[in-house]
Amino acid sequence: MSVDLVSMGEPMLEFNQQAPDAQGRKLYLEGFGGDTSNAAIAAARQGARVAYLTALGQDAAGDGFLSLWRHEGIETRGVVRSAARPTAVYFVTHSEAGHAFHYYRRDSAASAYGPAEVDRDLVAGAKILYASGISQAISPAAADAVFHAIAIARESGARVAYDTNYRPRLWPVPRAAAVIHAAIAQADIALPSLEDAQALTGLEAPDAIADFYLRLGPSIVVLKQGAKGALLATPEQRVHIPPFPCRPVDGTGAGDTFCGSFLARLIAGDAPEPAARYAACAAALKTEGYGAVAPIPRAEIVQAALAR
């Protein structure tokens, strides 16, 4: 089976902090996360045919991810299972300052995923390959796997999309910038966030950052700016995409929802600007519920919101 989008990276079991119980004890809602997994699910819920490449532990969390992806219609034949390494976990806590993440991913199954595990046929048959900075930051083997998949995509004529998703706890700026920008130089679509890009490039102004990434080679750059919306830049145009009105309670995975929805709409035939406006709506609606995955809206919900 050929697919529209192949996404690769590290899935993580999520525990999202909820309101305390009557005794004041912290309660956590179990769910699923991981940036490229979130984006894959977002794309699938917008109607794209999606596959995922990763490694999971032979554990309950790994079983849960396989069940989730199959329920979402995501192709899993490129997923490797490891008896020696676990599926990664993270916690989300909430405060007046916003949400914070606490990761437990050292020696995860996904971190041992290397070039030899990449399913060549899946990548070669896709329309778009999607990866992120986190996909490469978790280990040298994982970084090499992404570059290998990019090479396959380029050889086969598939487009490459890349989200910076820089995490300073995983690697220092000099190495992150070198690896991420080497990947983006081979990409067609760059999806940086403003904070990431400021750290990686040393630039501050959104237009200067858009110019930087266009010069690297992508023909489409979408600079995500959270509550300020996004800047869509191509060699021919530059458009501010305003944030879609919403009542946010949890921003976890909003950027991933934007990326997956944007790519799904490009695959469906939209031009970049309407695809970005659609993605902004999907990302906003996602923030109205808790968790990275459960609140990701399906296409009919996004379309109804845009029609209002």
C-alpha positions as CSV (number, residue, x, y, z in Angstrom):
1,M,0.0,0.0,0.0
2,S,1.4,3.4,-1.0
3,V,0.8,6.3,1.4
4,D,0.7,10.1,1.1
5,L,2.8,11.0,4.2
6,V,5.5,9.1,6.0
7,S,6.3,10.5,9.4
8,M,9.3,9.4,11.5
9,G,10.5,10.0,15.1
10,E,10.0,9.1,18.7
11,P,6.5,8.4,20.2
12,M,6.1,8.9,23.9
13,L,3.5,7.8,26.4
14,E,2.0,10.9,27.9
15,F,0.8,11.7,31.5
16,N,-0.9,15.1,31.5
17,Q,-1.6,16.8,34.9
18,Q,-5.2,17.3,35.8
19,A,-6.9,19.1,38.7
20,P,-6.0,17.6,42.1
21,D,-8.4,15.3,43.8
22,A,-10.2,16.1,47.1
23,Q,-7.1,15.2,49.1
24,G,-4.9,17.5,47.0
25,R,-3.1,14.6,45.2
26,K,-1.9,15.3,41.7
27,L,-3.8,13.3,39.1
28,Y,-2.5,12.6,35.6
29,L,-4.4,11.6,32.4
30,E,-2.7,8.9,30.4
31,G,-2.4,9.6,26.7
32,F,-0.1,9.5,23.7
33,G,2.5,12.0,22.5
34,G,5.7,12.5,20.5
35,D,5.9,15.4,18.0
36,T,5.9,13.4,14.7
37,S,3.3,10.9,16.0
38,N,1.0,13.8,16.9
39,A,1.5,15.3,13.4
40,A,0.9,11.9,11.8
41,I,-2.4,11.5,13.6
42,A,-3.4,15.1,12.7
43,A,-2.7,14.4,9.1
44,A,-4.7,11.1,9.2
45,R,-7.6,12.9,10.8
46,Q,-7.6,15.4,7.9
47,G,-7.9,12.5,5.4
48,A,-4.3,11.8,4.4
49,R,-3.0,8.3,4.1
50,V,-0.2,8.1,6.7
51,A,2.6,5.7,7.7
52,Y,4.9,5.9,10.7
53,L,8.5,4.9,11.1
54,T,10.0,4.3,14.6
55,A,10.9,1.7,17.2
56,L,8.8,0.8,20.2
57,G,9.5,-1.3,23.3
58,Q,7.9,-4.7,23.8
59,D,5.8,-3.1,26.5
60,A,2.3,-2.0,27.3
61,A,3.1,1.5,26.0
62,G,4.3,0.1,22.7
63,D,1.2,-2.0,22.4
64,G,-0.9,1.1,23.1
65,F,0.8,3.0,20.3
66,L,0.2,0.3,17.8
67,S,-3.4,0.1,18.7
68,L,-3.8,3.9,18.5
69,W,-2.2,4.1,15.1
70,R,-4.2,1.3,13.7
71,H,-7.4,2.9,15.0
72,E,-6.4,6.1,13.2
73,G,-5.7,4.2,10.0
74,I,-2.0,4.8,10.1
75,E,0.2,2.1,8.4
76,T,2.5,0.5,11.0
77,R,4.5,-2.0,8.9
78,G,7.6,0.2,9.3
79,V,7.5,0.1,13.1
80,V,10.2,-2.0,14.8
81,R,9.7,-3.6,18.3
82,S,12.6,-3.9,20.8
83,A,12.7,-6.3,23.7
84,A,15.7,-4.6,25.2
85,R,14.6,-1.0,25.2
86,P,11.5,0.7,26.5
87,T,9.0,3.1,24.9
88,A,9.7,6.7,26.1
89,V,7.5,8.5,28.6
90,Y,6.9,12.2,29.5
91,F,4.8,14.2,32.0
92,V,3.0,17.5,31.3
93,T,2.5,19.9,34.3
94,H,0.5,23.1,34.2
95,S,0.9,26.4,36.1
96,E,0.2,30.1,35.7
97,A,3.4,30.2,33.6
98,G,2.0,27.7,31.1
99,H,2.7,24.0,30.5
100,A,6.0,22.3,31.2
101,F,7.4,18.9,30.0
102,H,9.4,16.3,32.0
103,Y,10.9,13.6,29.8
104,Y,12.1,10.0,30.5
105,R,13.5,8.9,27.2
106,R,17.1,7.8,27.8
107,D,17.9,4.6,25.9
108,S,14.4,4.4,24.5
109,A,13.7,2.0,21.7
110,A,13.3,4.9,19.2
111,S,16.8,6.1,20.1
112,A,18.3,2.9,18.7
113,Y,16.4,3.2,15.4
114,G,19.0,3.5,12.6
115,P,19.3,3.6,8.8
116,A,19.0,-0.2,8.5
117,E,15.5,-0.1,10.0
118,V,14.1,2.5,7.5
119,D,11.5,0.9,5.3
120,R,12.7,2.0,1.9
121,D,9.5,1.1,0.0
122,L,7.3,3.1,2.3
123,V,9.4,6.2,2.0
124,A,9.9,5.8,-1.8
125,G,6.2,5.4,-2.3
126,A,5.1,8.5,-0.3
127,K,4.3,12.0,-1.5
128,I,5.9,13.7,1.6
129,L,8.4,12.5,4.2
130,Y,8.2,14.4,7.5
131,A,10.7,14.5,10.3
132,S,11.8,16.9,13.0
133,G,14.7,18.1,15.1
134,I,13.6,15.7,17.9
135,S,13.7,12.8,15.4
136,Q,17.4,13.5,15.0
137,A,18.3,14.7,18.5
138,I,17.6,11.5,20.4
139,S,20.7,9.7,19.1
140,P,23.3,9.7,16.4
141,A,21.7,6.6,15.0
142,A,18.3,8.3,14.8
143,A,19.9,11.4,13.1
144,D,21.5,9.1,10.5
145,A,18.2,7.3,10.0
146,V,16.5,10.6,9.1
147,F,19.2,11.6,6.6
148,H,18.9,8.1,5.1
149,A,15.2,8.5,4.7
150,I,15.6,12.0,3.2
151,A,18.0,10.6,0.6
152,I,15.4,7.9,-0.3
153,A,12.7,10.5,-0.6
154,R,14.8,12.8,-2.8
155,E,15.8,9.9,-5.1
156,S,12.1,8.8,-5.5
157,G,10.7,12.3,-6.1
158,A,8.9,12.7,-2.7
159,R,8.9,16.0,-1.0
160,V,10.6,16.5,2.4
161,A,9.1,18.5,5.2
162,Y,11.0,19.3,8.4
163,D,10.0,20.9,11.7
164,T,12.9,22.3,13.7
165,N,11.5,21.3,17.1
166,Y,14.7,22.2,19.0
167,R,15.0,20.9,22.5
168,P,18.1,22.3,24.4
169,R,18.0,19.4,26.8
170,L,18.8,17.0,24.0
171,W,21.6,18.8,22.3
172,P,23.6,22.1,22.3
173,V,22.8,24.8,19.8
174,P,25.9,24.4,17.6
175,R,25.3,20.7,17.0
176,A,21.5,21.1,16.7
177,A,21.9,24.0,14.2
178,A,24.4,22.0,12.1
179,V,22.2,18.9,11.9
180,I,18.8,20.6,11.6
181,H,20.0,23.1,9.0
182,A,21.7,20.3,7.0
183,A,18.4,18.5,6.9
184,I,16.4,21.6,6.0
185,A,18.8,22.3,3.2
186,Q,17.5,19.0,1.6
187,A,13.9,19.8,2.4
188,D,11.1,21.3,0.3
189,I,9.0,22.5,3.3
190,A,10.5,24.1,6.5
191,L,8.2,24.4,9.5
192,P,10.3,26.2,12.2
193,S,8.8,27.8,15.3
194,L,9.9,31.3,16.2
195,E,11.6,30.4,19.5
196,D,13.5,27.5,17.9
197,A,14.6,29.6,15.0
198,Q,15.8,32.4,17.2
199,A,18.0,30.0,19.1
200,L,19.3,28.2,16.0
201,T,19.9,31.2,13.8
202,G,20.7,34.0,16.2
203,L,18.1,36.1,14.3
204,E,15.1,37.8,16.0
205,A,12.8,39.2,13.3
206,P,10.4,36.8,11.7
207,D,11.1,38.1,8.2
208,A,14.8,37.7,8.6
209,I,14.3,34.1,9.9
210,A,12.0,33.3,6.9
211,D,14.7,34.7,4.6
212,F,17.3,32.5,6.3
213,Y,15.3,29.3,5.8
214,L,14.4,30.1,2.2
215,R,18.0,30.6,1.4
216,L,18.8,27.1,2.7
217,G,16.6,25.7,-0.1
218,P,13.0,25.0,0.8
219,S,10.3,26.5,-1.4
220,I,7.8,26.8,1.5
221,V,8.6,28.2,4.9
222,V,6.0,28.4,7.6
223,L,7.3,30.2,10.8
224,K,4.9,29.2,13.6
225,Q,4.5,32.0,16.2
226,G,2.0,30.5,18.7
227,A,-0.6,33.0,19.8
228,K,0.6,35.4,17.1
229,G,-0.2,33.1,14.3
230,A,2.3,32.2,11.6
231,L,4.3,33.7,8.8
232,L,4.0,31.9,5.4
233,A,6.9,32.6,3.1
234,T,7.7,31.4,-0.4
235,P,10.0,33.0,-3.0
236,E,6.9,34.6,-4.5
237,Q,4.9,35.8,-1.5
238,R,4.8,36.5,2.3
239,V,1.6,36.2,4.2
240,H,0.7,36.6,7.9
241,I,-1.6,33.8,9.0
242,P,-3.6,35.1,12.0
243,P,-4.4,32.8,14.9
244,F,-7.8,31.3,14.9
245,P,-10.0,32.3,17.8
246,C,-10.2,29.7,20.6
247,R,-10.3,29.1,24.3
248,P,-7.1,27.3,25.0
249,V,-6.5,25.1,28.0
250,D,-3.5,23.0,26.9
251,G,-1.1,23.9,24.1
252,T,0.6,20.5,24.1
253,G,0.9,19.3,20.5
254,A,-0.6,22.4,18.9
255,G,2.4,22.9,16.6
256,D,2.4,19.3,15.7
257,T,-1.3,19.5,14.8
258,F,-0.5,22.6,12.6
259,C,2.2,20.7,10.8
260,G,0.2,17.5,10.2
261,S,-2.9,19.4,9.1
262,F,-0.8,21.7,6.8
263,L,0.8,18.8,5.1
264,A,-2.5,17.0,4.7
265,R,-4.0,20.0,3.0
266,L,-1.0,20.4,0.6
267,I,-1.4,16.7,-0.3
268,A,-5.1,17.3,-0.9
269,G,-4.2,19.9,-3.4
270,D,-4.5,23.2,-1.5
271,A,-2.1,26.1,-2.2
272,P,0.1,27.0,0.7
273,E,-1.9,29.9,2.0
274,P,-5.3,28.1,2.4
275,A,-3.5,25.1,3.7
276,A,-1.8,27.3,6.4
277,R,-5.1,29.0,7.3
278,Y,-6.7,25.5,7.7
279,A,-3.8,24.3,9.8
280,A,-4.1,27.4,12.1
281,C,-7.7,26.6,12.8
282,A,-6.9,22.9,13.5
283,A,-4.1,23.8,15.9
284,A,-6.3,26.3,17.7
285,L,-9.1,23.8,18.2
286,K,-6.6,21.3,19.5
287,T,-5.7,23.6,22.4
288,E,-9.3,23.5,23.7
289,G,-8.8,20.0,25.2
290,Y,-6.1,18.3,27.4
291,G,-3.5,16.0,26.0
292,A,-1.5,15.9,22.8
293,V,-3.8,13.5,20.8
294,A,-7.3,13.3,22.0
295,P,-8.3,16.9,21.2
296,I,-6.8,16.9,17.6
297,P,-9.9,17.7,15.5
298,R,-11.1,15.8,12.5
299,A,-11.6,17.4,9.2
300,E,-15.4,17.9,9.5
301,I,-14.8,19.8,12.8
302,V,-12.2,22.1,11.2
303,Q,-14.3,22.7,8.2
304,A,-17.3,23.6,10.3
305,A,-15.2,26.0,12.4
306,L,-13.8,27.7,9.3
307,A,-17.4,28.1,7.9
308,R,-18.7,29.9,10.9
